[in-house]
Amino acid sequence: MTIHSVVIQKLLSTNAHIGRQVATHHFKDYTYGLRNRMAIIDSDKTLICMRSAINFISSLARHNGRFMFINTNPLFDEIFELMSKKVGCYSPSSNSLWRTGGFLTNSNSPKKFRSRNKKLCFGPTQPPDCIVIVDTESKSSVIDEAFKLHIPIVALVDSAMPLHTFSRIAYPIPVNPSVQFVYLFCNLITKTLLLEKNNNNNNSNIKLLDDDHHLREKQAAKEKSNLAAKLGVTVIPYDAISPLPQDVEQTKNLLDKLVVLKLNHASGTNMGFQNPKSAMDICDGQTFLDLIINQIETLDSKYGSRVPLLIFNKDDTHDSTLKVLEKYSESSIDVRTFKQGKGPELTLSDGHSSKEEVHTFDNGDIFRSLMIGGTLDLLLSQGKEYIFVMKCDNVGTIIDPNILNHLMTNAIDYCMEVTPSHSSNVILTPMNFKLKEIVRNQDKDDKCKLIDTTNMWVSLRTIKRLFDTNRLKLQMPPISKEDDYDQTLLQGTDAGQAVQFFDNVIGVSIPESRFVPLDTTSDLLLLQSDLYTSREGVLARNPARTDALNPVIDLGPEYEKIADFRSRFKSIPSIVGLDSLIVRGDVWFGANITLKGHVTIVAKPGLKLEIPDGVVIENKEINDIADIQE
């Protein structure tokens, strides 16, 4: 019998797998189903979540963090009393501790005061670094206060917990909180705290050696950063990647090792759109999420593969995304939504901040979110090896098996998709580029040669190894005024972050047609015109367009909001033959208009300019309706 089997058998003996008669929708990911009208909790996922929680508690204890253990169930009193004696923590008697609203947010108030003729004793007044709750059923007020103060919560949750409360728990452990399991859980915490306490005592004897070692590590990291900045990133042209053979089974095996992740953070508020931009109609009545899901459905249908889609949301995009995804409830695709880990800064009891222990680049938020709840471990156990991350709303993105095959064949840890900033910068052979030559926003640096599309392919095993060896927790070396400009870029771009933390890094120069960002209504005009159509989730450009570059469109502030944009166009003009378009002032477009060449339309101040239906405007500057007739 394996160790895993023994542990699972131990969990089953505590009745940890027996849920309630009601299983909320968000909890179904942690259940096998129902038996005798009772939810059956997946013990494997309980074990994964418990391991993540214990690892978090261990990391805080390693830095002398403060813990608050909360329990109001008299069945668990003896267990908590035993744990407090072994660990040596503050434990007020049951007669002197009373609960009251705001006990965390009012923690700076005096330790004792009178209310309703009862003396309230709170013990230490400093806020904790972590709160551990074993009976969450009646602790919603505690969870709300901890959430406001950014205090992470470790809690045992059952199948009936509402989503509002569940989403505020950083480390939920899906389980039936029986007396046997609570004893097992508290015993595990006790051993963890005692182990870290013993290690801290031993480590204090060699603190000077550790400080010296840490100094050498920081110096080595800085030297590696400087070297990486000088070497840059090797970028290969897409045409140099060998195409996959026409073997359905081989392609299926390849795709079965892939996970697709959409970072769904960009909201459309700058365009007056209250939902995430990925839920905006962009082409043929389809949203960006529609395009991604259609791509995956096409791949799965063609090759018989199973490619899961992970969608990471912020608080303000999570609920609206769930509503958009309701229409895919019957889809065969495995779509999972998560709230991305915020990674709040924790102030520990020894006066140090955990900010020094957390990587400072935003990719780390993605990787850390994969670790929360054991998602990364679960994906690896399912045979997944690479994750394709889409970080912005580049609606031209293609999930390309050819790139995946190249990465797996050459054991690449990290691959970034880039595209030439100008047609003169097209890459024909593999080349090395300095970091300052790769930027996200071309408008901010006209000397750049490549644009970072922010799409990236990352090895899941490498992410796991970096976390296990704490390499992703090293603080980046500080930048002084004397540091090279490349060093500044190293810390501010995906390329710089990649070359510092990953060993085998490359870039792939994809065709410009695959980089179609959606930032403004000017971009939306391009996508909704006759210039683009969608086929199986992939944007296809109109073959009648002979110019390799897209038209340059600049709509005035009157079109900034999507409601104004829609109202000012009866229908989107034909722009297949357009080179550039500038619109300023109170301009309204009729239906079936064709624009060609270079067109500028500027309405006179205070006057409304209506472009008639069916007109063709080619290489003209329009200031009045009479200019159209010339």
N, C-alpha and C positions, 0 to 999 in steps of 0.2 A: 504494500500500500504506500503510495507517494505521500510526501509531506502535505501537498495541496489537498489530497483526499482526507487526510487526518484533520486538517483545519476545517474543511467544509463539514465534516461529520461532527466536529465540535460545535460549529454554528447551528447545525440542525438540532443538536441535542438541547439547545437553549430556546428552541421554538422561534428563532429569529426570523424565519422565513414565512411565518403566518401573519398575513396582513388583516385588514378589516374587510367588511362586506362591500365597502365603497372604495374604489381606486380612482383617484383623480386622473385627468387626462395626461398631465405632465409627469405623473408617477409611473405611467405604464411602461416607460423605458426600463424601469427597474424590476418589472414583474414578468413571470412566465405566463400568467393568465389567472383564471379562477378555478377553484376546486371547492365543491360544496358551498358555492356562493361566497367564498373567501379568497381574497387576493393572495397569490403565492409569490413572495419576493425572491428574486434571483440572488442566491447566496454568493455567487461569484462576484456580482456587482457590489454586494454589501462588503465583501472582503476587499475589493479594489478601493472603494470609497473610505473604508476604515483605515487602510494603509496610508492613503493620502492624508487623512486627518492626523494620524499618529506622526507621520513625517513632519507635518507642519508644527505640531505641538513640540516635537523634538527639536526642531530648528529654533523655536522661540526659547525653549528651556536652555538651549546651548548659549543663548545670549542673556540669560537671567531675566527672561520675560515674566510679566505678571499675568496670572490666570485667575479667572473668577468662575467657580463651579456653582451652577444654580440648580436647585432641586426643591420642590415643594411636595413631592410624593412621599408620604411617611414610610412606604415600603422600602424606599432606598436610603433611609436615614442611617441605618447601621452600616451600610456599604460606604457611604460618604464619610462617616465618622472614622471608620477604619482606614480609609485612604488618607484623610487629613492627618491622622496620627503617624502614619508611615512616612508621609512626605514632609510633615512638619509645617503645615500651612495654617493660616488663621482660620478658625472655625468657631463662630459664635454659637452659643447655646440656643436651642429652639425657642426659649422664652424671651430672648433679648433681640432677636432679629425679626423685623416686620417689613413687608414689602410696601412700597408706595410709588405712585407715579413720579417719573423723573428721577429715579434713584441713580441713574448714570449721569444725566445732564446736570443734576444738582449735586454732583459728587464733591464740589468744592465747599459745600455748606458745612456747618459744624457737625461733628460726629454724632452728637446727641441733641435731640430737641423733642418737644412734647407735641403730640397730635392726638386728639380724641382720648386724652388721659392715658396714652400709651407711650412708653419711652422707646425711641427708635435708635438702634445702634448699627452703624454701617461699617465699622471697622476701618480699614485703610480708605482714605479719601482720594487717592490717585486712581485715575481710570486704568482698567486692565488692558493688557495687550491682546488678550483673547478671552472669549467667553465660551464655556462648555455647558451645554444644556442637555439633560437626559430625558426630561419630560416636557416636550415642546408644545403640548396641546394647549396649555393655558399661559404661554409665555410670549404671545404676540407683541405685547407692549415692550418687553425686554428686547426682543428682536428689532423692533422699530427704532428704539433708542440707540442700540448698538450700531444699527445701519446708519443713522444720522451722524454718529461720531466716527464712522469708518473703523469700527472695531470688528475684526473677523470673528465669525461664530462657527463653532463646531457643535453639531447637534444631531441627535437621533431623530429621524423623521419617519412617520408611518404613512401608509397609503392614502390617508384621508386629509393630509395637510393641504390647505389651499395654496394656489400658485403665488399669491401676493406674499405670503410668509416664506414659502419655500425658496423663492428667488432671492431672498435677502440673506440666506445662509451660505457662507463661503464654502464650508465643508460639510455638506449633508451626508448622513449615513443612513441609507434606506433599510429599515429594520423594524421588527416588532420589539418595543422596549420592555421585554419581560425582565423579571428580577434576575434570572440566570444570565441574560445577556448583559444587563447593566453591571452585574458583578464582574463578568469577563472583561467588559470594556474598561471599567475603573481599575481593574487589576493591571490591564495593559498600560493604562496611563501612568499608574503608580510606578511600574517597572521602568517605563520610559523616563520619567522625571528623575528617579533615583540614579539611573544609568548616566544621564546627562550631568546630574549633580556631581557624581563621582568623577566623570571625565573633566568637568570644570576644575575640580580640586587638583587633579593631576596636571592639567594644562597650565595652571597658575605657576607651577614650578619651572616651566620652560618658556615662560612668556617672552623673555628677552630673545631667546632663539627664534621664536615664532615671529616676533617683530622684525628681526633681521631677515628671516626668510620671506616675509611679506614684502619687505622693501625690495628684495632682489626680484621677486615676482613682478612687482609693479614696474621695475626698471626693464625687465625682460619683455613685459607686455608693451611698454613704450617703444622699445627697440624694434619689436615685431611690427608695431603700428607704422613706424617710420619706414621700415623696409617695405611693408605692404603698399604704403602710399607711393613709394618710388617705383615699385614693380607694376602696380595697377592690376587690371583684370584682362585675361585673354578672352577675346570675343571671336567667335567663329560665325561665318555666314550660314544662313539657314540652308542654302543650296548645297553646302558641304556635308550636311547630315544625310546619311544613307537612308533611303526610304525603306519602310518595312516590306518584307516579301508578302505576296498575296496568299498568306496562310491564315485562315480564320482562327484556327486553334491557337497558333502562336500569338496572334494579336489579342485573343481573349485572355490568355494567361498573363499577358503584359498588362492589360487594363485592369485585371483583377487585383493588381498590386498598387493601384492608384486610388487616391482620395482627392476630391476637389473641395476647396474651401473658398467661400466668398466672404470677404470682410465687408459687412453691410453697415458701414458707419456713415457714409456720405448721405446727408439729408438734402432735400431739395428746397430748403427754406430760402436760399439766395434767389431762387426762381419763383418763390411764393407757393411752393409745393410742400405740403405738410408731411408727406410720407417720405421714406427713403427714395433716392433717385432710382434705385434698382426696380422700383415699383411704378415707374413712369412709362407711359406708352411712348415708344421711340420709333418703331418701324413696323408697318403692316399691322398696327394694333397690338403689338407684343411689347412686353417689358423686358428689361435686361435679365430678370430672373426667368422669364419665359424662355429667352434665348438659351440660357445656360442649361435649364432643365430639358429643353428640346434637344440640345446637343448630346447630353448624357443619354436620353431616351434613344436617340438614333444610334449611338455607339453600342448601347446594351442590346438593342434589337438586332443590329447587324452582326455582332460578334458573340452574343450570348453572355456578355460580361455583367458584372455587378459593381458599378462605380458609385459609391456614396457621395452625397453632397452635404457638406457642413456649412451652415450659415451663422456667422458670428455677428451679433447685434450689440448695439448700445441700448441703454434704458429707453431712449426716445425713439428707437427704431424697432424694438423687439415686438411690441404688440401689433403694430401696423403690418409688420412682415408676416406674422402668424395669420392675419386675416387674408393677406395676398396668397399665402400658401394653402388656404383651405380648398381651393379649386383643384389641388393636386393630392387630395386625400386618398383618391383611388389610384394614384400613380404607382407603378411598380418600383420607382426610384426610392432609395433610402435617403430621405431628407431629414436632417437633424438641425435644430436651431439651438444656439447657445448665447448667453450673455458673456461678452468678453470680459476676462478678469481685469479689474481696475488696478490691482496692485497698489493699494494705498500705502503711503509711508507710515511705518509703525515706530513709535518712540518707545524704546525699551527701558526697563527699570534701571539699567546701569548707566543711563544717560546717553547711550549711543543710538544712532538712527539706523534702521535696517535699510535705508536708502543706499548705503554703501555696499550692501550685499546684493542689490538687485541691478541687473543690467539696465542700461539707460536707453536702449534703442527700442523702437516700437515693435520690431519683429519679435522681441522678447515677450511682449504682451500676448502675441499670438501663440508662441510656443508654451508659455506658462498656462494659458487657457486650455491648451490641449492636455496639460498635465493634471489640471483640476478635475477631480472626479474619475481619474483613470482613463480618460478618453484615448490618450496616446498608447497606453498599455493595451487597451481593448483593440485598437486598430492594428497594432503589431501582432496581437494574438490571432487576428483574422487574416494574416498574411499580407497586410498592406506595407509597402516599402517607401513610396514617395507620395508627397502631398503637393498639389498644384494650388498655389495661393493667388487669388485675384484681389489686390488691395484697393483698387479704385474702380470707378465705373468706366472702364475701357470696353465699350460695347463691341469692339472688333475682336475680342479675345476668342481664341480657338483652342480647344483641348486637343493637343496634337500628340498622337501616339508615336510619331517619328522622333520627337524630342525626348519623350520618355524612354524609348528604346536606346537612344544615344547615351542618356544619363546612366542607365542601368548597365549598359555594355562597358562603359568607361569608369564606373564606380564614382560618379560625380556627387559631391556632398550638397552643393548649392549651385543653382543656375538661375541667372536673371535674364529676362527678355528685354532686349533693347532694340531701338530702331534708329536709322540714320536721321540726323537733324535736318540735313539737306540732301538733295539728290546727288550732289557731288561727293558725299561721304559714304556712298554705298560700299560695303565691305565685300571684297571678292575672295580674299584668303584670310586665314586666322591671323589676327593682329592683337598686339597688347596696347591697351589704352590706359592712360593715367586717370585717376579718379576725377580730376577737375575737368576731364573731357566727357564725363557722363553725368548728366543732370536730369532732374525731373521736369523742370520748367524751362523750356527753351527761351521764353521771353526774358528771363532774368539773366541769361548768359548767352549772348549771341556767338561766343567763341567755342561753344560746345560742339562736339562731333557726334555724340550719341545721346538719345533720350531714353531714360529709364522708364519703361512702361509700368513698373512696380509689380508686374506679374513675376512670380518666382516659383521654382521647383526645388523642393528640399527633401533630403533623405530623412525619413522618420527615425531610422536607427541612429543616425548621427545626432539628431535632436536628443534622443534618449541618452546617448553616450555623453553628450555635453552636460546634460542635467545631472547625470549620475556622478560625473567627475567635477561638478561645480564650476565648469569653465564658463558657463553662461552667467555666473554670479560675480565675475570679476569686474571691478569698476574700471571704466575706461580712464586712461591717464589724463590728467588735466592739460589744457592747452594754454601755453604761455604766449606772450606777444611775439616771442622770438621763433615760435614754431612755424614750420612751413605751411603754406596754404593748403597743400595736399593733406596735412594732418587734420586741419579743420574739416575738410571734406570727408575724411575718414570717419569722423564721428557723426556726420550729418546726413549721410546717404546710405541707401541699402547696400550699395557696392562696398563702401567702406566698412560697414558693419559685417558684411559677409566675409571679406578677406581677413578680418581680424579673428573671427570666431570659427570659421570653417577652413579646412585644409585644402580641399579640392574644389575650387570655385571657377566657374566659367560664365561667359555671357553668350547668348545666341542672338544674332542680329536678324530679327524677323522682318518680313516685308512691311512696308509702311501701311499697307491696306489693313493690317491687323491692329493698328493703333488708331482708334477712333474714340477719343475721350468725350465725355458728356459733362460739360461744366456750365454752359450758358445756353440761352435760347437760340443763339446763333448756331451752336452745335446741333441743337434740336431741329432747326430748319434743314440742315444737311441730311439728317437721318430720316426725316419724314418726307423728303422730296422724292422725285423719281430717280435720284442718283443711287438709292439703295433699295434692295429688297432682302428678305430673309428666306433662307432655304435650310431646313433641318437645323435651325438654331444658329446658323452662321450668316453674317451679313455678306451679301454679294453686291458688288458695284455694277452699275449699268454698263454693259460692254460698249454702248454707244459713246461713252466718255473716252476720248482718245488721250487726254492729258493724264499723266500718271498722278499728278497732284490734285487734291480737292480744291474747289473754289474757296477763296478767302471771304468770309461773311462777317460783317460788323454791323449788328443791329443796335440802334440807339437805346437810351434808357426807357423809352416808351414801350419797348418790347421786353424789358427785363423780367417781368413777372409772367408766368405761364398763362394766366388768365387773359392778360392783355395780348400776349402773343397769339393765342387762339382766336380772340375776337377780331384782331386786325387782319386776319387772313381768311377770306371765304374758302379758299383752298390753297394748298402750298404750291407755289409756282414751279414750273419746270426749269431746272438749273443744270441740265446735262451739259450745255454749252457755255456755262457761266465761268468766268475767270475770277471776278471779284464783285462784291456787292456791299455798298455802304448806304445805310438808311438812317436819316435823322429827322426829327420833328414828328408832327401829327400826320403820319402816312398810313393809309388803309388800302389793302390789296383786294382786288376782285378775284373772280374765279378764272381758271384756265389761262393764267398769265405765263408767258415764256420770257426768261431772262438769258441774255447771251453776252459774252465778252465782258467788258468792264462797265458796270452800271453804278451810278451814284444818284440817290433820290433824297433830296433835302427839301422839306416843306418850309415855306416862309413862316416866320414867327407869328403865332396867333391865327394861322390859317390851316384849314384841313385839306389835305391833298389825297384824293381818291383815285387810285389807278383802275381804269375801267376793265371790265371782263374781257378776256380773250386777246389782249394786246400782246405784241412782241416788242420787247425793248432790247436793243443791241448797241453796246458801246455808246451810251448816252448819259448825260447828266441832266436830271429832271428836277426842276424847281417849281414848275407849274404844269397844269394839264395841257397847255398849248405846246409844251416841249415834247410831248409824246407824239403829236401829229407831225412834227417836222421830219 
